[in-house]
Amino acid sequence: MAVINVYGAGLAGCEAAWQAAGMGVQVNLYEMKPKKKSPAHHADTFAELVCSNSLRSAEITNAAGLLKEEMRRLGSIIMEACGVSAVSAGGAVAVDREQFSAYITDKIRSCPNIHVIEEEMTAIPEDEITVIATGPLTSEGLAKAIQERIGGNSLSFFDAAAPIVDFESIDMTKAFWATRYDKGDPDYINCPMTEAEYKAFYDALLHAEEAKLHDFEEGEKLTVFEGCMPVEVMARRGEDTLRYGPMKPVGIRHPETGEEFYAIVQLRRENQRGSMFNMVGFQTHLTWPEQRRVFRMIPGLENAQFLRYGVMHRNTFLNSPDLLDQDYSLRTNHNIYFAGQMTGVEGYIESAASGYAAGVNAACRALGRDPYIFPEETMIGAMAWYISHGEQTLFQPMNANFGIVPPLEKKVKGGKRARNEALAARALETVSRTAEELRKYTVENE
């Protein structure tokens, strides 16, 4: 039987292993947990969500929503897990992170074609087909091996996570349930602010003390990814920046009084029981005492009990356009594939999608087939094109977006939404053909 290696059991690694195994390939899945963990990881299970528990929009007119629907139709294990661990989040997809991770771990460990090896890998074999999906906090030994392999062509930035609050500690006489523009169920807790309250909070945030970097990050330039910017960094861009970002009040009214507010902090359900809520868009690098002091200035959170404080850690990604082909393989050695955030895709579902493509292509190589290039009309294919063709001197992590998809042949009337609907329809029609082609690969190998 054909064999491949997969390094890392995060979202990308699990998806890669699952897809390759489904094509009839034997997979050796190497994971250093539970013996060793990165600074951002705590659980012993696979596919641990270390930042938000949200996978963003569920609507196919949103690029992230379209990507999720493509993945669902392609038989993604990550999307399967989303289905069984979902928590209410209005028009978004959010999960109970413990159930999500446990489900994937059980499926991976019980798959007969996947052999889990709890071992840290620090070398990359030349002649074995290997998918490296060890994430933005790859261990020092393997990171060194990767650097030696690619000649130092990598970049770094810092990623931040938001605090999680105990629901019982939220004052619901001040906060209220609602969703923006009454879209979907009222699944978000909203903490409203007057102008005076906002300005006092803003001033406190500007002058709050930031935490020191970890030892492994000291001396590095603090460069943040725009899509996961700490709230205090955002605040320094101007007094109204937060009111146009995570504290935007537009489209939210008090359900009983109809009142509108100067600013609003939203909290989203973190688990299915609804006992934990995370502060949406409040990624932070403040010290823990400062988080308690400043965030308790928010109406409704005066007595908030923080179940997890915001944290910040280093992310590392490759200069992929200079290194990788469209099948996620290394141009200098097509036995080696990369997947996940280290390729320059940003986001949970984007990482899983890259793992899907890398796993399929690693299996193709093991089976003696030509690479399978996902069509650029699909979001999963457009991301593969972006990481292999993006502007090398300005290459930055990228979320799924319609800007990387080839334009429609004919202009669509009706504005942006109508255009996105047409792009989504084209993508889903294309991905249906892709799913059928991949099914033939699997049947032929049985």
URTA-V662796 format. One record per pair of residues at least 12 apart in sequence whose ideal C-beta (glycine too) atoms are under 10 Angstrom apart, sorted by the first residue. I is the first residue (numbers start at 1). GAP is how many residues later the second one is. Records with the same first field share a line. If there is no record, write none. Layout:
# URTA-V662796
I->GAP + GAP
This chain:
# URTA-V662796
1->23 + 24 + 25 + 112 + 365 + 366 + 444
2->18 + 21 + 22 + 23 + 24 + 25 + 127 + 360 + 361 + 362 + 363 + 364 + 365 + 366 + 443
3->17 + 22 + 23 + 24 + 25 + 110 + 112 + 125 + 126 + 363
4->12 + 13 + 16 + 17 + 21 + 22 + 23 + 24 + 25 + 124 + 125 + 126 + 127 + 331 + 333 + 355 + 358 + 359 + 361 + 362 + 363
5->12 + 22 + 23 + 24 + 25 + 112 + 116 + 119 + 120 + 123 + 124 + 125 + 126 + 127 + 330 + 331 + 332 + 357
6->12 + 14 + 15 + 21 + 22 + 23 + 24 + 25 + 108 + 110 + 123 + 124 + 125 + 126 + 127 + 128 + 331 + 333 + 349 + 352 + 353 + 356
7->21 + 22 + 23 + 24 + 25 + 112 + 113 + 114 + 117 + 123 + 124 + 125 + 126 + 127 + 128 + 131 + 132 + 135 + 330 + 331 + 332
8->21 + 22 + 23 + 24 + 25 + 38 + 113 + 123 + 124 + 125 + 126 + 127 + 130 + 131 + 134 + 331 + 332 + 334 + 347
9->20 + 21 + 22 + 23 + 24 + 36 + 37 + 38 + 39 + 92 + 95 + 96 + 99 + 100 + 105 + 107 + 109 + 124 + 125 + 126
10->21 + 23 + 31 + 36 + 37 + 38 + 39 + 40 + 94 + 123 + 124 + 125 + 126 + 127 + 329 + 330 + 331 + 338 + 341 + 342 + 345
11->35 + 36 + 37 + 38 + 44 + 65 + 66 + 67 + 70 + 89 + 90 + 93 + 122 + 124 + 328 + 329 + 330 + 336 + 337 + 338 + 339 + 340 + 341 + 342 + 343 + 344
12->35 + 66 + 119 + 120 + 121 + 122 + 123 + 316 + 326 + 327 + 328 + 329 + 330 + 331 + 333 + 336 + 338 + 339 + 340 + 341 + 342 + 343 + 344 + 345 + 346 + 347
13->14 + 16 + 17 + 18 + 33 + 34 + 95 + 118 + 119 + 120 + 121 + 122 + 326 + 327 + 338 + 339 + 342 + 345 + 346
14->15 + 17 + 32 + 33 + 63 + 64 + 67 + 87 + 90 + 91 + 93 + 94 + 100 + 119 + 338 + 341 + 345
15->32 + 56 + 61 + 62 + 63 + 64 + 89 + 116 + 118 + 324 + 325 + 334 + 336 + 337 + 338 + 339 + 340 + 341 + 342 + 343 + 344 + 345
16->13 + 115 + 116 + 117 + 312 + 321 + 323 + 324 + 336 + 338 + 339 + 340 + 341 + 342 + 343 + 344 + 345 + 346 + 347
17->12 + 14 + 29 + 60 + 91 + 94 + 96 + 97 + 98 + 99 + 114 + 116 + 338 + 342 + 345
18->57 + 58 + 59 + 60 + 62 + 86 + 89 + 90 + 93 + 95 + 96 + 334 + 337 + 338 + 341
19->55 + 56 + 57 + 58 + 336 + 337 + 338 + 339 + 340 + 341 + 342 + 343 + 344 + 419 + 423
20->93 + 94 + 109 + 111 + 335 + 336 + 338 + 339 + 340 + 341 + 342 + 343 + 344 + 346 + 347
21->56 + 87 + 90 + 91 + 92 + 93 + 94 + 338 + 342
22->53 + 55 + 89 + 91 + 337 + 338 + 341 + 416 + 417 + 419 + 420 + 423
23->90 + 336 + 337 + 339 + 340 + 341 + 343 + 344 + 346 + 415 + 416 + 418 + 419 + 421 + 422 + 423
24->89 + 339 + 342 + 343 + 417 + 418 + 419 + 420 + 421 + 422
25->88 + 89 + 104 + 334 + 335 + 337 + 338 + 339 + 340 + 341 + 342 + 420
26->86 + 87 + 88 + 89 + 340
27->81 + 84 + 86 + 87 + 88 + 89 + 104 + 332 + 335 + 336 + 339
28->86 + 87 + 88 + 89 + 91 + 100 + 102
29->17 + 79 + 80 + 82 + 85 + 86 + 87 + 88 + 89 + 102 + 104
30->85 + 86 + 87 + 88 + 89 + 90 + 91 + 100 + 102 + 104 + 112
31->13 + 15 + 74 + 77 + 85 + 86 + 87 + 88 + 89 + 90 + 103
32->85 + 86 + 87 + 88 + 89 + 90 + 102 + 106 + 107 + 109 + 110
33->12 + 13 + 15 + 85 + 87
34->84
35->83 + 84 + 85
36->82 + 83 + 84 + 103
37->100 + 102
38->12 + 96 + 97 + 98 + 99 + 100 + 101 + 178 + 275 + 276
39->98 + 175 + 176 + 177 + 178 + 272 + 274 + 275
40->95 + 96 + 97 + 119 + 121 + 174 + 271 + 272 + 273 + 274 + 275
41->94 + 96 + 272
42->266
43->54 + 55 + 58 + 59 + 62
44->57 + 61 + 74
45->52 + 53 + 55 + 56 + 57 + 58 + 59 + 60 + 61 + 63 + 64
46->55 + 56 + 57 + 58 + 59 + 60 + 61 + 62 + 63 + 70
47->30 + 31 + 34 + 50 + 53 + 54 + 55 + 56 + 57 + 58 + 60 + 61 + 301 + 304 + 305
48->49 + 50 + 52 + 53 + 56 + 57 + 87
49->46 + 47 + 48 + 49 + 51 + 52 + 112 + 221 + 299
50->47 + 85 + 86 + 87 + 109 + 111 + 261 + 263 + 298
51->46 + 108 + 109 + 110 + 111 + 177 + 227 + 232 + 259 + 260 + 262 + 296 + 297
52->40 + 42 + 45 + 109 + 110 + 112 + 176 + 216 + 218 + 226 + 227 + 228 + 229 + 231 + 295 + 296
53->32 + 34 + 36 + 40 + 41 + 42 + 43 + 44 + 45 + 47 + 109 + 111 + 215 + 216 + 217 + 218 + 223 + 225 + 295
54->33 + 35 + 38 + 39 + 40 + 41 + 214 + 215 + 216 + 224 + 226 + 294
55->12 + 13 + 23 + 24 + 27 + 31 + 34 + 37 + 38 + 39 + 40 + 45 + 292 + 293 + 294 + 295 + 297
56->12 + 33 + 35 + 36 + 37 + 38 + 291 + 292 + 293 + 294 + 343 + 344
57->32 + 33 + 34 + 35 + 36 + 343
58->24 + 28 + 31 + 32 + 33 + 34 + 35 + 36 + 126
59->32 + 33 + 34 + 124 + 125 + 358 + 361 + 365
60->319 + 360 + 361 + 363 + 364 + 365 + 367 + 368
61->341 + 355 + 356 + 357 + 358 + 359 + 360 + 361 + 362 + 363
62->29 + 30 + 338 + 339 + 340 + 358 + 362
63->287 + 316 + 319 + 320 + 336 + 337 + 338 + 339 + 340 + 341 + 342 + 357 + 360 + 361 + 364
64->28 + 29 + 283 + 284 + 285 + 286 + 315 + 335 + 336 + 337
65->26 + 27 + 28 + 284 + 314 + 335 + 355 + 359
66->312 + 313 + 314 + 334 + 336 + 339 + 354 + 357 + 358 + 359 + 361 + 362 + 365
67->12 + 280 + 282 + 283 + 285 + 286 + 311 + 312 + 313 + 315 + 316 + 332 + 333 + 334 + 360 + 364
68->14 + 25 + 280 + 281 + 284 + 285 + 311 + 332
69->310 + 355 + 358 + 359 + 362
70->279 + 283 + 286 + 304 + 308 + 309 + 310 + 311 + 330 + 354 + 357 + 358 + 360 + 361 + 362 + 364 + 365
71->278 + 281 + 282 + 285 + 308 + 309 + 360
72->359
73->355 + 358 + 359 + 361 + 362
74->279 + 282 + 283 + 286 + 300 + 304 + 306 + 357 + 358 + 360 + 361 + 364 + 365
75->281 + 360 + 363 + 364 + 367
76->273 + 276 + 277 + 279 + 280 + 304
77->26 + 27 + 30 + 31 + 34 + 275 + 278 + 279
78->17 + 22 + 26 + 270 + 271 + 273 + 274 + 275 + 277 + 278
79->14 + 270 + 273 + 274 + 277
80->23 + 24 + 27
81->14 + 18 + 19 + 20 + 21 + 22 + 23 + 24 + 25 + 26 + 271
82->12 + 13 + 18 + 21 + 266 + 267 + 270
83->12 + 20
84->12 + 15 + 16 + 18 + 19 + 20
85->12 + 13 + 14 + 15 + 16 + 17 + 18 + 19 + 186 + 187
86->13 + 14 + 186
87->12 + 13 + 100 + 181 + 182 + 183 + 184 + 185 + 186 + 187 + 189
88->96 + 97 + 98 + 99 + 100 + 180 + 181 + 184 + 186
89->90 + 95 + 96 + 98 + 99 + 179 + 180 + 181 + 191
90->88 + 89 + 90 + 92 + 93 + 94 + 95 + 96 + 97 + 98 + 176 + 178 + 179
91->88 + 89 + 90 + 92 + 93 + 94 + 96
92->87 + 92 + 95 + 96 + 176 + 188
93->255 + 256
94->93 + 174 + 175 + 176 + 177 + 178 + 184
95->174 + 175 + 176 + 177 + 253
96->173 + 174 + 175 + 176 + 177 + 178 + 180
97->67 + 173 + 174 + 179
98->172 + 173 + 174
99->172 + 173
100->171 + 248
120->14 + 19 + 20 + 21 + 22
121->13 + 17 + 18 + 20 + 21 + 24
122->17 + 18 + 19 + 20 + 21 + 22 + 23
123->18 + 19 + 21 + 22 + 25
124->18 + 21 + 22 + 24 + 25 + 206 + 209 + 211 + 212
125->208 + 210 + 211
126->23 + 207 + 209 + 210
127->206 + 208
128->207 + 208 + 238
129->200 + 205 + 206 + 207 + 208 + 232 + 233 + 234 + 235 + 236 + 237
130->200 + 203 + 205 + 206 + 207 + 208 + 232
131->197 + 198 + 205 + 206 + 207 + 208 + 209 + 223 + 224 + 227 + 228 + 230 + 231 + 232
132->13 + 14 + 17 + 186 + 196 + 198 + 204 + 205 + 206 + 207 + 208 + 210 + 211 + 226
133->195 + 204 + 205 + 206 + 207 + 208 + 209 + 210 + 218 + 219 + 221 + 222 + 225 + 226
134->12 + 204 + 205 + 206 + 207 + 208
135->180 + 181 + 204 + 205 + 206 + 207 + 216
136->20 + 21 + 22 + 23 + 89 + 177 + 178 + 179 + 180 + 181 + 204 + 205 + 206 + 210 + 215 + 261
137->22 + 79 + 176 + 177 + 178 + 179 + 204 + 205
138->178 + 202 + 204
140->76
143->173 + 199
146->170 + 172 + 184 + 190 + 192 + 196
147->169
149->174 + 181 + 183 + 184 + 187
150->168 + 169 + 170 + 172 + 173 + 174 + 180 + 181 + 182 + 186 + 188
151->171 + 172 + 181
152->167
153->165 + 166 + 167 + 168 + 169 + 170 + 239
154->162 + 163 + 164 + 165 + 166 + 169 + 188
155->68 + 160 + 161 + 162 + 163 + 164 + 165 + 189 + 240 + 241 + 242
156->61 + 64 + 65 + 67 + 158 + 159 + 160 + 161
157->63 + 64 + 65 + 66 + 67 + 68 + 69 + 71 + 157 + 158 + 159 + 160 + 189 + 239 + 240
158->55 + 59 + 62 + 63 + 64 + 65 + 66 + 67 + 70 + 71 + 72 + 75 + 127 + 154 + 155 + 156 + 157
159->65 + 66 + 68 + 69 + 70 + 71 + 124 + 152 + 153 + 154 + 155 + 156 + 182 + 187 + 238
160->64 + 65 + 68 + 69 + 70 + 71 + 72 + 73 + 122 + 123 + 124 + 125 + 126 + 150 + 151 + 152 + 153 + 155
161->67 + 69 + 117 + 121 + 122 + 123 + 124 + 147 + 148 + 149 + 150 + 151 + 152
162->66 + 68 + 69 + 84 + 105 + 106 + 108 + 116 + 117 + 118 + 119 + 120 + 121 + 122 + 146 + 147 + 148 + 149
163->104 + 114 + 115 + 116 + 119 + 120 + 121 + 123 + 125 + 128 + 129 + 132 + 138 + 141 + 143 + 144 + 145 + 146 + 147 + 148
164->103 + 104 + 106 + 107 + 112 + 113 + 114 + 115 + 141 + 142 + 143 + 144 + 145 + 146
165->24 + 102 + 105 + 111 + 112 + 113 + 114 + 117 + 130 + 133 + 135 + 136 + 139 + 140 + 141 + 142 + 143
166->109 + 110 + 111 + 137 + 138 + 139 + 140 + 141
167->22 + 100 + 102 + 103 + 104 + 106 + 107 + 108 + 109 + 110 + 138 + 140
168->107 + 135 + 137
169->108 + 127 + 131 + 132 + 133 + 134 + 135 + 136 + 137 + 138
170->19 + 21 + 97 + 107 + 128 + 130 + 131 + 132 + 133 + 134 + 135
171->20 + 128 + 129 + 130 + 131 + 132 + 133
172->17 + 128
173->126 + 127
174->16 + 17 + 18 + 124 + 125 + 126 + 127 + 128
175->13 + 14 + 15 + 16 + 17 + 89 + 90 + 91 + 92 + 102 + 123 + 124 + 125 + 126
176->12 + 13 + 14 + 15 + 16 + 76 + 77 + 78 + 79 + 80 + 81 + 83 + 88 + 124
177->12 + 13 + 78
178->12 + 14 + 73 + 74 + 75 + 76 + 77 + 86 + 88
179->72 + 73 + 76 + 87
180->68 + 69 + 70 + 71 + 72 + 73 + 84 + 86
181->69 + 70 + 71 + 72
182->69 + 70 + 71 + 73
183->68
186->69
187->79 + 81 + 82 + 87
188->64 + 76 + 78 + 79 + 80 + 81 + 89 + 92
189->76 + 77 + 78 + 79 + 80 + 85 + 88 + 90 + 91 + 111 + 112
190->59 + 62 + 63 + 64 + 65 + 71 + 74 + 75 + 76 + 77 + 109 + 110
191->56 + 70 + 72 + 73 + 74 + 75 + 76 + 88 + 104 + 107 + 108 + 109 + 110 + 113
192->57 + 60 + 61 + 62 + 67 + 68 + 69 + 70 + 71 + 72 + 73 + 106 + 107 + 108
193->50 + 54 + 56 + 68 + 69 + 70 + 71 + 72 + 104 + 105 + 106 + 107
194->67 + 68 + 69 + 105
195->48 + 66 + 67 + 68
196->66
197->64 + 65 + 66 + 100 + 101 + 102
198->41 + 42 + 44 + 45 + 49 + 51 + 63 + 64 + 65 + 66 + 67 + 99 + 100
199->40 + 63 + 64
200->97
201->34 + 41 + 46 + 62 + 64 + 93 + 94 + 96 + 97 + 98
202->33 + 36 + 37 + 38 + 39 + 40 + 41 + 45 + 61 + 92 + 95
203->32 + 36 + 91 + 94
204->31 + 86 + 89 + 90 + 91 + 93
205->26 + 27 + 29 + 30 + 31 + 37 + 79 + 81 + 85 + 89 + 90 + 92
206->26 + 29 + 30 + 33 + 88
207->25 + 83 + 87
208->23 + 24 + 27 + 76 + 77 + 78 + 79 + 81 + 82 + 83 + 85 + 86 + 87
209->23 + 77 + 78 + 80 + 81 + 84 + 85
210->12 + 20 + 22 + 23 + 74 + 75 + 76 + 77 + 80 + 102
211->73 + 74 + 75 + 76 + 77 + 78 + 79 + 80 + 98 + 99 + 100 + 101
212->73 + 75
213->72 + 99 + 100 + 101
214->97 + 98 + 99 + 100
216->97 + 98
217->95 + 96 + 97
220->94
222->63 + 90 + 92
223->91 + 92 + 173
224->59 + 61 + 88 + 91
225->58 + 90 + 92 + 116 + 121 + 171 + 172 + 173 + 174
226->120 + 170 + 171 + 173
227->56 + 119 + 120 + 169 + 170 + 171 + 172
228->53 + 55 + 84 + 87 + 118 + 119 + 169 + 171
229->12 + 16 + 17 + 52 + 54 + 55
230->52 + 53 + 54 + 55 + 56 + 80 + 82
231->14 + 15 + 16 + 34 + 48 + 50 + 51 + 52 + 53 + 54 + 55 + 63 + 64 + 79
232->50 + 51 + 52 + 53 + 54 + 58 + 62 + 78
233->50 + 51 + 52
234->12 + 13 + 47 + 48 + 49 + 50
235->12
240->23
242->21 + 23 + 39 + 40
243->19 + 20 + 21
245->36
246->17 + 18 + 19 + 20 + 33 + 34 + 35 + 36 + 37
247->14 + 15 + 16 + 17 + 18 + 19 + 33 + 34 + 35 + 51
248->15 + 16 + 18 + 33
249->12 + 13 + 14 + 15 + 16
250->14
251->13
252->12 + 14
261->38
263->35
264->16 + 34 + 35
265->14 + 15 + 16 + 17 + 30 + 33 + 34 + 35 + 36
266->12 + 13 + 14 + 15 + 16
267->12 + 13 + 15 + 31 + 33 + 34 + 37
268->12 + 13
270->37 + 38
275->32
276->31 + 32
277->27 + 30
278->29 + 30 + 32
279->12 + 16 + 19 + 22 + 25 + 27 + 31
282->13 + 16 + 28
283->27 + 28 + 29
284->25 + 26 + 27 + 28
285->25 + 26 + 27 + 28
286->23 + 24 + 26
287->22
288->18 + 21 + 22 + 23
289->20
290->19
291->13 + 15 + 18 + 19
292->12 + 13 + 14 + 17
295->14 + 15
315->26 + 27 + 31 + 82
316->25 + 26
317->21 + 23 + 24 + 25 + 26 + 27 + 28 + 29 + 70 + 78 + 79 + 80
318->12 + 20 + 23 + 24 + 25 + 26 + 69 + 77
319->25 + 71 + 73 + 74 + 76
320->18 + 22 + 23 + 24 + 25 + 34 + 66 + 67 + 68 + 69 + 70 + 72 + 75
321->23 + 65 + 66 + 67 + 68 + 69 + 70 + 71 + 72 + 73 + 74
322->66 + 68 + 70 + 71 + 73
323->15 + 20 + 21 + 64 + 65 + 69
324->12 + 13 + 14 + 15 + 19 + 20 + 34 + 60 + 63 + 64 + 65
325->12 + 36 + 46 + 48 + 59 + 62 + 63 + 64
326->31 + 35 + 45 + 47 + 48 + 50 + 55 + 58 + 59 + 60 + 61 + 62 + 63
327->30 + 31 + 33 + 34 + 35 + 37 + 38 + 43 + 44 + 45 + 46 + 47 + 57 + 61
328->12 + 15 + 17 + 26 + 27 + 28 + 29 + 30 + 31 + 32 + 33 + 34 + 43 + 55 + 56 + 59 + 60
329->29 + 32 + 33 + 36 + 42 + 59
331->57
334->27 + 28 + 31 + 37
335->27 + 30 + 31
336->26
337->17 + 18 + 20 + 21 + 22 + 24 + 25 + 28
338->16 + 17 + 20 + 49
339->12 + 13 + 14 + 15 + 16 + 17 + 18 + 19 + 20 + 22 + 23
340->12 + 13 + 14 + 15 + 18
341->13 + 56
342->12 + 55
343->12 + 14 + 15 + 40 + 41 + 43 + 44 + 45 + 54
344->39 + 42 + 43 + 44 + 46 + 51 + 52 + 53 + 54
345->38 + 39 + 41 + 42 + 52 + 53 + 54 + 55
346->37 + 50 + 51 + 52 + 53 + 54
347->36 + 50 + 51 + 52 + 53
349->30 + 31 + 50 + 51
350->29 + 30 + 33 + 37 + 47 + 48 + 49 + 50
352->28
353->21 + 25 + 26 + 27 + 28 + 30 + 31 + 47
354->26 + 29 + 30 + 33
356->18 + 24 + 82
357->14 + 15 + 16 + 17 + 23 + 24 + 26 + 27 + 30
358->26
360->12 + 14 + 74 + 78 + 81
361->12 + 13 + 23
363->75 + 78 + 79 + 82
364->74 + 77
367->74 + 77 + 78
369->72 + 75 + 76
372->62 + 65 + 66 + 69
373->12 + 15
374->56 + 57 + 60 + 64
375->31 + 51 + 52 + 55 + 56 + 58 + 59
376->13 + 28 + 29 + 30 + 51 + 54
377->28 + 29 + 31 + 46 + 49 + 50 + 51 + 52 + 53 + 54 + 57
378->27 + 48 + 49 + 50 + 51 + 52 + 53 + 55 + 56
379->21 + 22 + 23 + 25 + 26 + 44 + 45 + 48 + 49 + 52
380->20 + 47 + 51 + 54
381->23 + 24 + 25 + 46 + 49 + 50 + 53
382->16 + 18 + 19 + 20 + 21 + 22 + 23 + 24 + 41 + 45
383->15 + 16 + 17 + 18 + 21 + 22
384->20
385->19 + 20 + 21
386->12 + 14 + 15 + 17 + 18 + 19
387->17
389->15
390->14
402->14 + 17 + 18 + 21 + 22 + 25
405->15 + 18 + 19 + 21 + 22
406->17 + 20
407->12 + 16
408->14 + 15 + 17 + 18
409->17
410->12
